[in-house]
Amino acid sequence: MRNFVITVAITGALASSVFAGGVLPSDVIYEDGAVSVSLSGVAGDAANGRKIVGDKKQGNCVACHSVTELKETVPFHGEIGPMLDGAGDRWSEGELRGIVANAKIMFDESIMPSFYKTSGYIRPGKAYTGKAADETLTTLLTAQQIEDVVAYLTTLKE
């Protein structure tokens, strides 16, 4: 029992340090799909957001979306999601933050992954493969990475 309590305390401390100064995924407030406050409390870095959008190991946004500005440096853009050219004109910063964090709140039929969500998943893999993780899942992107992507997307004007 003592080891369990210590493990829970350590896990809680690690989780709070990951989100220190920011909004926990469970505490994000969506207003019609938009998130009006910064998730990290720090301004986004558009240059880093550009890297995340094109990086197949991070955001991998280009797997589904096309961004003309990235085509020379990042190959194989997708056509499943809407083109991101002009995203900064089509959506507000808060709407972009909400879409990147959890697009399903604004667009319930979206197949876009929820990049800032840790609960509410249906995980049938345990019953079928025995390989689904038992522990709490982490977000796909950190709060700061979300802010960086949003900063980049707001620069994409028509």
N, CA and C atoms as a LAMMPS dump frame, in Angstrom:
ITEM: TIMESTEP
0
ITEM: NUMBER OF ATOMS
474
ITEM: BOX BOUNDS ff ff ff
-5.0000000000000000e+02 5.0000000000000000e+02
-5.0000000000000000e+02 5.0000000000000000e+02
-5.0000000000000000e+02 5.0000000000000000e+02
ITEM: ATOMS id mol type element x y z
1 1 1 N 0.826 -1.188 0
2 1 2 C 0 0 0
3 1 3 C 0.871 1.254 0
4 2 1 N 1.938 1.226 0.803
5 2 2 C 2.825 2.394 0.886
6 2 3 C 3.477 2.667 -0.467
7 3 1 N 3.908 1.605 -1.176
8 3 2 C 4.511 1.781 -2.496
9 3 3 C 3.506 2.378 -3.478
10 4 1 N 2.245 1.949 -3.369
11 4 2 C 1.197 2.478 -4.238
12 4 3 C 1.021 3.969 -4.008
13 5 1 N 0.976 4.401 -2.752
14 5 2 C 0.8 5.814 -2.42
15 5 3 C 1.988 6.624 -2.939
16 6 1 N 3.191 6.109 -2.758
17 6 2 C 4.386 6.801 -3.244
18 6 3 C 4.353 6.904 -4.767
19 7 1 N 3.975 5.82 -5.444
20 7 2 C 3.884 5.821 -6.904
21 7 3 C 2.869 6.841 -7.383
22 8 1 N 1.708 6.887 -6.751
23 8 2 C 0.678 7.856 -7.126
24 8 3 C 1.182 9.272 -6.909
25 9 1 N 1.868 9.524 -5.805
26 9 2 C 2.395 10.859 -5.516
27 9 3 C 3.439 11.273 -6.544
28 10 1 N 4.319 10.361 -6.915
29 10 2 C 5.348 10.656 -7.915
30 10 3 C 4.701 10.916 -9.268
31 11 1 N 3.739 10.069 -9.648
32 11 2 C 3.04 10.246 -10.919
33 11 3 C 2.338 11.596 -10.962
34 12 1 N 1.682 11.969 -9.893
35 12 2 C 1.012 13.27 -9.821
36 12 3 C 1.992 14.419 -9.929
37 13 1 N 3.122 14.292 -9.262
38 13 2 C 4.136 15.346 -9.319
39 13 3 C 4.694 15.482 -10.724
40 14 1 N 4.945 14.355 -11.399
41 14 2 C 5.445 14.403 -12.768
42 14 3 C 4.416 15.018 -13.693
43 15 1 N 3.174 14.625 -13.548
44 15 2 C 2.11 15.166 -14.403
45 15 3 C 1.967 16.665 -14.205
46 16 1 N 2.027 17.128 -12.958
47 16 2 C 1.864 18.556 -12.724
48 16 3 C 3.071 19.332 -13.221
49 17 1 N 4.272 18.728 -13.212
50 17 2 C 5.439 19.434 -13.726
51 17 3 C 5.381 19.549 -15.243
52 18 1 N 4.786 18.558 -15.92
53 18 2 C 4.638 18.611 -17.366
54 18 3 C 3.735 19.778 -17.755
55 19 1 N 2.689 20.028 -16.968
56 19 2 C 1.713 21.062 -17.278
57 19 3 C 1.884 22.315 -16.417
58 20 1 N 3.027 22.428 -15.719
59 20 2 C 3.248 23.565 -14.831
60 20 3 C 3.071 24.874 -15.591
61 21 1 N 2.291 25.764 -15.035
62 21 2 C 2.077 27.063 -15.648
63 21 3 C 1.092 27.049 -16.796
64 22 1 N 0.546 25.892 -17.101
65 22 2 C -0.384 25.787 -18.214
66 22 3 C -1.705 25.18 -17.785
67 23 1 N -2.52 24.891 -18.762
68 23 2 C -3.841 24.314 -18.529
69 23 3 C -3.763 22.806 -18.744
70 24 1 N -4.209 22.05 -17.774
71 24 2 C -4.261 20.597 -17.929
72 24 3 C -5.264 20.235 -19.015
73 25 1 N -5.041 19.152 -19.752
74 25 2 C -5.99 18.745 -20.79
75 25 3 C -7.421 18.606 -20.258
76 26 1 N -7.567 18.131 -19.043
77 26 2 C -8.901 17.946 -18.459
78 26 3 C -9.559 19.27 -18.057
79 27 1 N -8.772 20.356 -18.005
80 27 2 C -9.294 21.653 -17.577
81 27 3 C -9.512 22.641 -18.724
82 28 1 N -9.272 22.2 -19.96
83 28 2 C -9.45 23.091 -21.108
84 28 3 C -10.933 23.429 -21.245
85 29 1 N -11.22 24.716 -21.411
86 29 2 C -12.603 25.179 -21.574
87 29 3 C -12.831 25.519 -23.043
88 30 1 N -13.756 24.787 -23.655
89 30 2 C -14.121 25.005 -25.053
90 30 3 C -15.418 25.804 -25.103
91 31 1 N -15.431 26.86 -25.903
92 31 2 C -16.631 27.682 -26.112
93 31 3 C -16.958 27.6 -27.594
94 32 1 N -17.97 26.79 -27.944
95 32 2 C -18.299 26.524 -29.348
96 32 3 C -17.089 25.994 -30.099
97 33 1 N -16.269 25.198 -29.432
98 33 2 C -15.095 24.589 -30.042
99 33 3 C -13.828 25.398 -29.907
100 34 1 N -13.947 26.685 -29.595
101 34 2 C -12.777 27.556 -29.475
102 34 3 C -12.226 27.532 -28.055
103 35 1 N -10.925 27.763 -27.942
104 35 2 C -10.255 27.869 -26.645
105 35 3 C -9.608 29.246 -26.601
106 36 1 N -10.154 30.121 -25.794
107 36 2 C -9.73 31.522 -25.813
108 36 3 C -8.438 31.805 -25.063
109 37 1 N -8.058 30.943 -24.123
110 37 2 C -6.841 31.202 -23.344
111 37 3 C -5.706 30.281 -23.785
112 38 1 N -4.505 30.793 -23.675
113 38 2 C -3.314 30.018 -24.001
114 38 3 C -3.256 28.768 -23.128
115 39 1 N -2.903 27.649 -23.716
116 39 2 C -2.784 26.403 -22.946
117 39 3 C -1.509 26.382 -22.105
118 40 1 N -0.478 27.097 -22.554
119 40 2 C 0.807 27.07 -21.849
120 40 3 C 1.074 28.336 -21.056
121 41 1 N 0.356 29.414 -21.363
122 41 2 C 0.633 30.69 -20.722
123 41 3 C 1.808 31.416 -21.347
124 42 1 N 2.352 30.853 -22.424
125 42 2 C 3.497 31.442 -23.122
126 42 3 C 3.106 31.613 -24.592
127 43 1 N 3.507 32.725 -25.175
128 43 2 C 3.2 32.973 -26.587
129 43 3 C 3.803 31.884 -27.462
130 44 1 N 3.094 31.548 -28.52
131 44 2 C 3.582 30.541 -29.455
132 44 3 C 4.703 31.051 -30.328
133 45 1 N 5.558 30.142 -30.768
134 45 2 C 6.683 30.428 -31.655
135 45 3 C 6.316 29.89 -33.033
136 46 1 N 5.993 30.783 -33.97
137 46 2 C 5.531 30.365 -35.298
138 46 3 C 6.573 29.534 -36.036
139 47 1 N 7.859 29.841 -35.875
140 47 2 C 8.907 29.079 -36.559
141 47 3 C 8.932 27.633 -36.06
142 48 1 N 8.779 27.444 -34.76
143 48 2 C 8.733 26.083 -34.217
144 48 3 C 7.428 25.399 -34.637
145 49 1 N 6.333 26.146 -34.666
146 49 2 C 5.061 25.596 -35.114
147 49 3 C 5.136 25.095 -36.539
148 50 1 N 5.85 25.822 -37.396
149 50 2 C 6.054 25.41 -38.791
150 50 3 C 6.743 24.054 -38.84
151 51 1 N 7.757 23.882 -37.993
152 51 2 C 8.481 22.597 -37.94
153 51 3 C 7.553 21.471 -37.485
154 52 1 N 6.748 21.722 -36.473
155 52 2 C 5.839 20.708 -35.929
156 52 3 C 4.81 20.283 -36.974
157 53 1 N 4.254 21.253 -37.703
158 53 2 C 3.257 20.962 -38.734
159 53 3 C 3.832 20.024 -39.795
160 54 1 N 5.095 20.226 -40.15
161 54 2 C 5.718 19.418 -41.199
162 54 3 C 6.47 18.203 -40.717
163 55 1 N 6.628 18.036 -39.417
164 55 2 C 7.418 16.935 -38.861
165 55 3 C 6.571 15.692 -38.671
166 56 1 N 6.926 14.645 -39.369
167 56 2 C 6.155 13.398 -39.31
168 56 3 C 6.266 12.689 -37.963
169 57 1 N 7.191 13.116 -37.102
170 57 2 C 7.325 12.519 -35.776
171 57 3 C 6.654 13.359 -34.692
172 58 1 N 6.164 14.537 -35.057
173 58 2 C 5.482 15.391 -34.074
174 58 3 C 4.033 15.574 -34.492
175 59 1 N 3.679 16.735 -34.991
176 59 2 C 2.292 17.008 -35.362
177 59 3 C 1.83 16.215 -36.574
178 60 1 N 2.713 16.1 -37.556
179 60 2 C 2.419 15.373 -38.787
180 60 3 C 1.134 15.877 -39.456
181 61 1 N 0.892 17.155 -39.353
182 61 2 C -0.318 17.757 -39.929
183 61 3 C -0.394 17.524 -41.432
184 62 1 N 0.768 17.505 -42.095
185 62 2 C 0.787 17.353 -43.549
186 62 3 C 0.422 15.939 -44.003
187 63 1 N 0.235 15.019 -43.082
188 63 2 C -0.244 13.694 -43.483
189 63 3 C -1.667 13.805 -44.02
190 64 1 N -2.422 14.764 -43.517
191 64 2 C -3.82 14.948 -43.928
192 64 3 C -4.074 16.281 -44.617
193 65 1 N -3.262 17.296 -44.294
194 65 2 C -3.476 18.647 -44.81
195 65 3 C -2.362 19.033 -45.775
196 66 1 N -2.661 19.974 -46.638
197 66 2 C -1.676 20.528 -47.552
198 66 3 C -1.396 21.974 -47.152
199 67 1 N -0.125 22.352 -47.227
200 67 2 C 0.293 23.724 -46.939
201 67 3 C 1.258 24.131 -48.058
202 68 1 N 0.813 24.994 -48.946
203 68 2 C 1.625 25.383 -50.097
204 68 3 C 3.001 25.861 -49.671
205 69 1 N 3.074 26.662 -48.617
206 69 2 C 4.325 27.236 -48.14
207 69 3 C 5.344 26.17 -47.722
208 70 1 N 4.907 24.979 -47.395
209 70 2 C 5.807 23.91 -46.95
210 70 3 C 6.173 22.914 -48.057
211 71 1 N 5.54 23.006 -49.212
212 71 2 C 5.698 21.973 -50.238
213 71 3 C 7.124 21.807 -50.739
214 72 1 N 7.913 22.854 -50.74
215 72 2 C 9.287 22.735 -51.219
216 72 3 C 10.185 21.995 -50.242
217 73 1 N 9.87 22.032 -48.959
218 73 2 C 10.734 21.41 -47.954
219 73 3 C 10.145 20.148 -47.33
220 74 1 N 8.835 19.982 -47.415
221 74 2 C 8.175 18.817 -46.822
222 74 3 C 7.36 18.119 -47.917
223 75 1 N 7.754 16.903 -48.309
224 75 2 C 7.032 16.214 -49.386
225 75 3 C 5.763 15.505 -48.895
226 76 1 N 4.968 15.093 -49.866
227 76 2 C 3.822 14.205 -49.641
228 76 3 C 2.752 14.776 -48.714
229 77 1 N 2.149 15.854 -49.117
230 77 2 C 1.05 16.454 -48.348
231 77 3 C -0.235 15.677 -48.595
232 78 1 N -1.065 15.608 -47.577
233 78 2 C -2.32 14.885 -47.661
234 78 3 C -3.441 15.72 -48.25
235 79 1 N -4.53 15.04 -48.552
236 79 2 C -5.705 15.699 -49.124
237 79 3 C -6.98 15.314 -48.384
238 80 1 N -6.84 14.719 -47.205
239 80 2 C -8.003 14.285 -46.42
240 80 3 C -8.643 15.474 -45.709
241 81 1 N -7.806 16.289 -45.075
242 81 2 C -8.287 17.46 -44.356
243 81 3 C -8.251 18.683 -45.244
244 82 1 N -8.838 19.784 -44.791
245 82 2 C -8.828 21.005 -45.604
246 82 3 C -7.417 21.563 -45.762
247 83 1 N -7.192 22.224 -46.889
248 83 2 C -5.925 22.901 -47.117
249 83 3 C -5.759 23.958 -46.025
250 84 1 N -4.55 24.095 -45.503
251 84 2 C -4.317 25.036 -44.412
252 84 3 C -3.942 26.436 -44.893
253 85 1 N -3.735 26.603 -46.202
254 85 2 C -3.513 27.947 -46.731
255 85 3 C -4.715 28.806 -46.341
256 86 1 N -4.466 29.952 -45.773
257 86 2 C -5.546 30.856 -45.377
258 86 3 C -6.2 30.512 -44.049
259 87 1 N -5.635 29.555 -43.315
260 87 2 C -6.215 29.165 -42.018
261 87 3 C -6.291 30.355 -41.07
262 88 1 N -5.303 31.248 -41.133
263 88 2 C -5.293 32.433 -40.273
264 88 3 C -6.393 33.43 -40.61
265 89 1 N -6.951 33.325 -41.813
266 89 2 C -8.084 34.168 -42.203
267 89 3 C -9.42 33.49 -41.903
268 90 1 N -9.462 32.171 -42.012
269 90 2 C -10.722 31.428 -41.838
270 90 3 C -11.124 31.271 -40.378
271 91 1 N -10.138 31.123 -39.502
272 91 2 C -10.429 30.862 -38.1
273 91 3 C -9.663 31.831 -37.215
274 92 1 N -10.238 32.155 -36.07
275 92 2 C -9.559 33.007 -35.082
276 92 3 C -8.494 32.186 -34.366
277 93 1 N -7.66 32.855 -33.615
278 93 2 C -6.627 32.159 -32.829
279 93 3 C -7.269 31.15 -31.873
280 94 1 N -8.334 31.548 -31.193
281 94 2 C -9.025 30.654 -30.258
282 94 3 C -9.632 29.45 -30.963
283 95 1 N -10.2 29.684 -32.144
284 95 2 C -10.765 28.563 -32.903
285 95 3 C -9.669 27.615 -33.353
286 96 1 N -8.543 28.162 -33.829
287 96 2 C -7.421 27.304 -34.236
288 96 3 C -6.903 26.494 -33.054
289 97 1 N -6.807 27.128 -31.881
290 97 2 C -6.344 26.424 -30.679
291 97 3 C -7.299 25.272 -30.345
292 98 1 N -8.589 25.528 -30.415
293 98 2 C -9.573 24.485 -30.147
294 98 3 C -9.516 23.361 -31.158
295 99 1 N -9.337 23.705 -32.43
296 99 2 C -9.262 22.687 -33.484
297 99 3 C -8.039 21.805 -33.293
298 100 1 N -6.895 22.413 -33.028
299 100 2 C -5.67 21.618 -32.849
300 100 3 C -5.744 20.79 -31.567
301 101 1 N -6.265 21.367 -30.504
302 101 2 C -6.352 20.636 -29.233
303 101 3 C -7.306 19.448 -29.342
304 102 1 N -8.495 19.686 -29.891
305 102 2 C -9.485 18.607 -30.023
306 102 3 C -10.535 19.008 -31.061
307 103 1 N -10.259 18.72 -32.316
308 103 2 C -11.116 19.133 -33.428
309 103 3 C -12.53 18.578 -33.315
310 104 1 N -12.683 17.458 -32.624
311 104 2 C -13.998 16.82 -32.522
312 104 3 C -15.017 17.668 -31.751
313 105 1 N -14.536 18.609 -30.957
314 105 2 C -15.455 19.486 -30.222
315 105 3 C -16.147 20.443 -31.201
316 106 1 N -15.393 20.972 -32.161
317 106 2 C -15.967 21.899 -33.14
318 106 3 C -16.603 21.16 -34.316
319 107 1 N -15.951 20.087 -34.737
320 107 2 C -16.407 19.313 -35.893
321 107 3 C -16.597 17.866 -35.448
322 108 1 N -17.795 17.521 -35.012
323 108 2 C -18.018 16.208 -34.397
324 108 3 C -17.751 15.03 -35.333
325 109 1 N -17.755 15.23 -36.626
326 109 2 C -17.478 14.157 -37.583
327 109 3 C -15.997 14.094 -37.974
328 110 1 N -15.171 14.944 -37.401
329 110 2 C -13.755 15.012 -37.76
330 110 3 C -13.031 13.706 -37.433
331 111 1 N -12.086 13.353 -38.299
332 111 2 C -11.223 12.205 -38.018
333 111 3 C -9.844 12.674 -37.545
334 112 1 N -9.705 13.992 -37.374
335 112 2 C -8.441 14.553 -36.902
336 112 3 C -8.168 14.096 -35.474
337 113 1 N -6.916 13.699 -35.191
338 113 2 C -6.595 13.296 -33.82
339 113 3 C -6.75 14.45 -32.839
340 114 1 N -7.057 14.13 -31.61
341 114 2 C -7.111 15.123 -30.538
342 114 3 C -5.709 15.25 -29.972
343 115 1 N -5.054 16.36 -30.243
344 115 2 C -3.657 16.517 -29.868
345 115 3 C -3.457 16.899 -28.406
346 116 1 N -4.536 17.317 -27.71
347 116 2 C -4.395 17.719 -26.305
348 116 3 C -5.52 17.103 -25.494
349 117 1 N -5.497 15.801 -25.434
350 117 2 C -6.53 15.041 -24.732
351 117 3 C -5.86 13.828 -24.095
352 118 1 N -6.299 13.466 -22.894
353 118 2 C -5.691 12.314 -22.215
354 118 3 C -6.709 11.29 -21.736
355 119 1 N -7.988 11.568 -21.912
356 119 2 C -9.005 10.632 -21.424
357 119 3 C -10.178 10.572 -22.4
358 120 1 N -11.06 9.601 -22.162
359 120 2 C -12.245 9.477 -22.99
360 120 3 C -12.045 8.661 -24.242
361 121 1 N -10.93 7.961 -24.331
362 121 2 C -10.657 7.138 -25.502
363 121 3 C -11.327 5.772 -25.364
364 122 1 N -11.739 5.219 -26.475
365 122 2 C -12.213 3.841 -26.514
366 122 3 C -11.017 3.009 -26.944
367 123 1 N -10.612 2.072 -26.099
368 123 2 C -9.387 1.318 -26.359
369 123 3 C -9.665 -0.18 -26.38
370 124 1 N -10.189 -0.676 -27.482
371 124 2 C -10.521 -2.104 -27.538
372 124 3 C -9.303 -3.009 -27.672
373 125 1 N -8.149 -2.459 -27.927
374 125 2 C -6.948 -3.271 -28.147
375 125 3 C -6.641 -4.245 -27.026
376 126 1 N -6.925 -3.886 -25.789
377 126 2 C -6.634 -4.766 -24.659
378 126 3 C -7.402 -6.076 -24.805
379 127 1 N -8.656 -6.001 -25.187
380 127 2 C -9.474 -7.203 -25.323
381 127 3 C -9.065 -8.035 -26.537
382 128 1 N -8.57 -7.38 -27.572
383 128 2 C -8.276 -8.093 -28.814
384 128 3 C -6.82 -8.482 -28.982
385 129 1 N -5.914 -7.638 -28.544
386 129 2 C -4.496 -7.933 -28.743
387 129 3 C -3.744 -8.104 -27.436
388 130 1 N -4.306 -7.588 -26.341
389 130 2 C -3.606 -7.625 -25.068
390 130 3 C -2.494 -6.602 -24.994
391 131 1 N -2.398 -5.698 -25.984
392 131 2 C -1.276 -4.769 -26.056
393 131 3 C -1.626 -3.321 -25.745
394 132 1 N -2.877 -3.023 -25.46
395 132 2 C -3.23 -1.639 -25.148
396 132 3 C -2.644 -1.235 -23.798
397 133 1 N -2.179 -0.006 -23.728
398 133 2 C -1.573 0.493 -22.492
399 133 3 C -2.607 0.594 -21.381
400 134 1 N -2.197 0.258 -20.175
401 134 2 C -3.08 0.381 -19.016
402 134 3 C -2.967 1.747 -18.354
403 135 1 N -1.804 2.377 -18.457
404 135 2 C -1.573 3.643 -17.772
405 135 3 C -2.258 4.797 -18.493
406 136 1 N -2.31 5.916 -17.849
407 136 2 C -2.905 7.114 -18.423
408 136 3 C -2.106 7.534 -19.651
409 137 1 N -2.813 7.897 -20.686
410 137 2 C -2.156 8.346 -21.906
411 137 3 C -1.671 9.784 -21.754
412 138 1 N -0.633 10.121 -22.499
413 138 2 C -0.15 11.493 -22.531
414 138 3 C -0.73 12.182 -23.762
415 139 1 N -0.627 13.489 -23.815
416 139 2 C -1.098 14.231 -24.978
417 139 3 C -0.174 13.962 -26.165
418 140 1 N -0.69 14.108 -27.376
419 140 2 C 0.143 13.936 -28.565
420 140 3 C 1.112 15.102 -28.724
421 141 1 N 0.657 16.298 -28.369
422 141 2 C 1.507 17.482 -28.366
423 141 3 C 1.408 18.145 -26.997
424 142 1 N 2.471 18.821 -26.593
425 142 2 C 2.445 19.555 -25.329
426 142 3 C 1.643 20.841 -25.511
427 143 1 N 1.325 21.479 -24.41
428 143 2 C 0.61 22.755 -24.459
429 143 3 C 1.398 23.771 -25.269
430 144 1 N 2.708 23.821 -25.074
431 144 2 C 3.522 24.787 -25.811
432 144 3 C 3.575 24.449 -27.296
433 145 1 N 3.636 23.174 -27.625
434 145 2 C 3.63 22.797 -29.034
435 145 3 C 2.309 23.203 -29.701
436 146 1 N 1.205 23.062 -28.975
437 146 2 C -0.092 23.512 -29.504
438 146 3 C -0.024 25.01 -29.775
439 147 1 N 0.501 25.775 -28.82
440 147 2 C 0.609 27.224 -28.989
441 147 3 C 1.503 27.58 -30.175
442 148 1 N 2.581 26.82 -30.374
443 148 2 C 3.482 27.065 -31.499
444 148 3 C 2.78 26.788 -32.83
445 149 1 N 2.037 25.691 -32.911
446 149 2 C 1.292 25.364 -34.134
447 149 3 C 0.258 26.45 -34.417
448 150 1 N -0.454 26.884 -33.398
449 150 2 C -1.466 27.937 -33.561
450 150 3 C -0.79 29.225 -34.054
451 151 1 N 0.361 29.57 -33.489
452 151 2 C 1.083 30.774 -33.926
453 151 3 C 1.437 30.668 -35.405
454 152 1 N 1.856 29.493 -35.849
455 152 2 C 2.182 29.305 -37.269
456 152 3 C 0.921 29.386 -38.13
457 153 1 N -0.125 28.703 -37.729
458 153 2 C -1.356 28.692 -38.517
459 153 3 C -1.936 30.101 -38.69
460 154 1 N -1.781 30.936 -37.68
461 154 2 C -2.318 32.305 -37.791
462 154 3 C -1.546 33.128 -38.826
463 155 1 N -0.326 32.694 -39.195
464 155 2 C 0.446 33.4 -40.22
465 155 3 C 0.02 33.008 -41.633
466 156 1 N -0.747 31.942 -41.757
467 156 2 C -1.168 31.468 -43.086
468 156 3 C -2.401 32.259 -43.534
469 157 1 N -2.13 33.29 -44.322
470 157 2 C -3.184 34.188 -44.81
471 157 3 C -3.37 33.971 -46.302
472 158 1 N -4.55 34.349 -46.801
473 158 2 C -4.823 34.234 -48.249
474 158 3 C -4.015 35.255 -49.014
